[in-house]
Amino acid sequence: NITTNVLEKATENTDSGNTRRPTDTALTYNTVKLRAALDYSGEWTEDNIESEGGVSTVLNAFSDAIANDHEVLCISGDSSVVATTDYARLVKANDGFHVLTASGTGAVILNAAAKRPSYQLMSDMLKLMPTKYKRDLSKLRWIMSWGTAMSLVDEIAGRVTEYSESIKKSGVLGNILNIQTLIVPYLPEDLTLTGTSG
């Protein structure tokens, strides 16, 4: 990365001696091993109406469950919980998105004052974001729960615009302020932050 300005006024035939070096970013990954165990007997295979095909059905369902658990862990993981239930054993494995960002450290936080999501709120959030992140909006995503998405659909569809008409016809929430929406079904809607509002 180049982390500073690189241009300066030049004087003919004079080297200012000012040079710039790229900086490397080192990422440290704290990985956690996860396991999943499936127990089914040969007797189960014999008794199942699908017989051997039932094994594929179960393995596909097991793979889906692993993917769902991984999404829950990435969002709601909390290594401080007491692991007494299946859910608690899952989320205890690692800190997820909510725990890692709850303090607001390094984040730009806008206090929405308990108002429902709106196009104006999204605009206000984008305005607060540092310019360096707004240079290429195609790399950004609005990450939201289903409830948030539906509130935005209701709010935007209530307007008389070409965009709102397209939402009414398709039922699909498209880009907002040229940023793609990403709806995450497992994202809880009752999350709290402890950081300072901007």
Salt bridges, closest charged atoms under 4 A:
ASP86 OD1 - ARG89 NH2 2.46
ASP124 OD1 - LYS127 NZ 3.99
GLU155 OE2 - ARG159 NH2 2.97
GLU165 OE2 - LYS168 NZ 3.12
